[in-house]
Structure formats: C-alpha cells, structure tokens
Amino acid sequence: MCPTGAVIYGKTEDLLKDAKERIKKAPGKYYADKVYGETEGGGTQVLYLSHVEFSKLGLPELNEESLPSRLKWQHRIYKYLAVPAVLYVTMASVIRGNFKSHVHHLQEDQQKTGLRPQL
C-alpha cells in the first residue's frame, strides 16, 4: 500500500465505494466529482480520482460501451472458430496416433524379417 494513500488495491466494489465516499465527503475537490473507470469502456480494472482533468493525466476519453460489445463480429469469429479448431486438434491427434502405430508395426516387421521398412 502506498504510504500517502494515493494508490490503494482491493476489490473493485470496495474501491468504488471508497471513491464515492471520498467524493461525498469533499464535493468539488475531485474533477467533475467523478470516478474515472467506473463506466468508461464498460468499466475498467483501474479507478482514478483526481483534482486535475483526466485528459491532462493522459487518460483517454472512452464511451460507456465496452469495445467487445461494439465488436460483435469478434464473438462470432471465436464462436465459429472453436469448432474447427477442436476438430483439427482431434484429427491431428488421431493421425499422430495412427502414424506411431504404423511405425511400431514397421519396426516389428523389420525385427521379424530383417528387411528395412519402407515408409
């Protein structure tokens, strides 16, 4: 924990509650009496309280809607890509198992006959 209390860690709900209490105790002290990250980008994992405008701190101006919710096509790609990926992995493991079995049988035949295997 930061000795000055400027940086604190914890659960988002607890931190948000603390930030709102700080604003309530000192209205006007913080920029726009707002917690940056509460709703920006659909809610972020980092929350900011500042007496300086957030854009001057280098924080971007974000919509309340999160990026994944705006990119609905991305969900479709992952959803429909999962089935072929699973099929590919399954087929690759079956082929690999069959190849290992084939090599094993060739080695057995070589031991029995003394002839080199032909792949």
C-alpha positions as a Python dict, from the first residue, in 0.01 Angstrom:
ca = {
    (1, 'M'): (0, 0, 0),
    (2, 'C'): (119, 349, -82),
    (3, 'P'): (228, 539, 234),
    (4, 'T'): (42, 853, 120),
    (5, 'G'): (-275, 661, 36),
    (6, 'A'): (-260, 773, -327),
    (7, 'V'): (-254, 417, -458),
    (8, 'I'): (-470, 151, -299),
    (9, 'Y'): (-551, -204, -402),
    (10, 'G'): (-857, -416, -343),
    (11, 'K'): (-1179, -543, -487),
    (12, 'T'): (-1339, -315, -744),
    (13, 'E'): (-1662, -287, -545),
    (14, 'D'): (-1476, -181, -230),
    (15, 'L'): (-1257, 69, -415),
    (16, 'L'): (-1557, 220, -594),
    (17, 'K'): (-1744, 252, -266),
    (18, 'D'): (-1442, 423, -106),
    (19, 'A'): (-1402, 661, -402),
    (20, 'K'): (-1769, 764, -387),
    (21, 'E'): (-1740, 820, -13),
    (22, 'R'): (-1438, 1045, -71),
    (23, 'I'): (-1633, 1248, -327),
    (24, 'K'): (-1932, 1269, -93),
    (25, 'K'): (-1713, 1394, 196),
    (26, 'A'): (-1543, 1661, -18),
    (27, 'P'): (-1769, 1767, -305),
    (28, 'G'): (-1589, 1978, -565),
    (29, 'K'): (-1244, 1858, -458),
    (30, 'Y'): (-1223, 1599, -735),
    (31, 'Y'): (-1255, 1672, -1106),
    (32, 'A'): (-1625, 1668, -1201),
    (33, 'D'): (-1691, 1464, -883),
    (34, 'K'): (-1632, 1161, -1099),
    (35, 'V'): (-1455, 828, -1064),
    (36, 'Y'): (-1270, 761, -1388),
    (37, 'G'): (-1301, 396, -1486),
    (38, 'E'): (-1637, 332, -1325),
    (39, 'T'): (-1827, 341, -1654),
    (40, 'E'): (-1561, 430, -1913),
    (41, 'G'): (-1504, 149, -2160),
    (42, 'G'): (-1773, -56, -1989),
    (43, 'G'): (-1587, -26, -1658),
    (44, 'T'): (-1213, -64, -1616),
    (45, 'Q'): (-995, -253, -1370),
    (46, 'V'): (-829, 70, -1259),
    (47, 'L'): (-1018, 358, -1097),
    (48, 'Y'): (-893, 718, -1072),
    (49, 'L'): (-984, 1012, -855),
    (50, 'S'): (-813, 1338, -941),
    (51, 'H'): (-847, 1711, -891),
    (52, 'V'): (-699, 1751, -1244),
    (53, 'E'): (-891, 1687, -1564),
    (54, 'F'): (-849, 1323, -1666),
    (55, 'S'): (-738, 1407, -2022),
    (56, 'K'): (-448, 1612, -1876),
    (57, 'L'): (-336, 1297, -1697),
    (58, 'G'): (-317, 1118, -2031),
    (59, 'L'): (-630, 912, -1977),
    (60, 'P'): (-836, 861, -2295),
    (61, 'E'): (-1195, 970, -2328),
    (62, 'L'): (-1388, 645, -2354),
    (63, 'N'): (-1752, 571, -2423),
    (64, 'E'): (-1952, 386, -2162),
    (65, 'E'): (-1985, 94, -2402),
    (66, 'S'): (-1700, -156, -2392),
    (67, 'L'): (-1502, -236, -2704),
    (68, 'P'): (-1603, -606, -2717),
    (69, 'S'): (-1971, -513, -2701),
    (70, 'R'): (-1920, -287, -3004),
    (71, 'L'): (-1729, -555, -3195),
    (72, 'K'): (-1999, -821, -3213),
    (73, 'W'): (-1834, -986, -3514),
    (74, 'Q'): (-1542, -1078, -3289),
    (75, 'H'): (-1768, -1303, -3079),
    (76, 'R'): (-1889, -1478, -3393),
    (77, 'I'): (-1534, -1545, -3509),
    (78, 'Y'): (-1440, -1703, -3176),
    (79, 'K'): (-1767, -1891, -3154),
    (80, 'Y'): (-1741, -2043, -3501),
    (81, 'L'): (-1363, -2086, -3497),
    (82, 'A'): (-1377, -2304, -3187),
    (83, 'V'): (-1547, -2596, -3364),
    (84, 'P'): (-1293, -2623, -3649),
    (85, 'A'): (-1006, -2580, -3402),
    (86, 'V'): (-1134, -2867, -3186),
    (87, 'L'): (-1183, -3083, -3496),
    (88, 'Y'): (-831, -3001, -3615),
    (89, 'V'): (-675, -3096, -3281),
    (90, 'T'): (-878, -3417, -3269),
    (91, 'M'): (-784, -3514, -3624),
    (92, 'A'): (-417, -3429, -3567),
    (93, 'S'): (-404, -3649, -3256),
    (94, 'V'): (-573, -3939, -3439),
    (95, 'I'): (-332, -3906, -3733),
    (96, 'R'): (-34, -3888, -3500),
    (97, 'G'): (-153, -4197, -3311),
    (98, 'N'): (-204, -4387, -3636),
    (99, 'F'): (141, -4287, -3761),
    (100, 'K'): (306, -4400, -3437),
    (101, 'S'): (120, -4731, -3463),
    (102, 'H'): (232, -4769, -3825),
    (103, 'V'): (596, -4703, -3736),
    (104, 'H'): (573, -4951, -3449),
    (105, 'H'): (437, -5221, -3683),
    (106, 'L'): (714, -5148, -3936),
    (107, 'Q'): (975, -5189, -3666),
    (108, 'E'): (820, -5519, -3558),
    (109, 'D'): (819, -5640, -3919),
    (110, 'Q'): (1187, -5541, -3954),
    (111, 'Q'): (1276, -5740, -3644),
    (112, 'K'): (1087, -6046, -3775),
    (113, 'T'): (1210, -6033, -4135),
    (114, 'G'): (1536, -5843, -4111),
    (115, 'L'): (1434, -5621, -4403),
    (116, 'R'): (1437, -5241, -4384),
    (117, 'P'): (1088, -5089, -4356),
    (118, 'Q'): (958, -4880, -4642),
    (119, 'L'): (764, -4576, -4541),
}
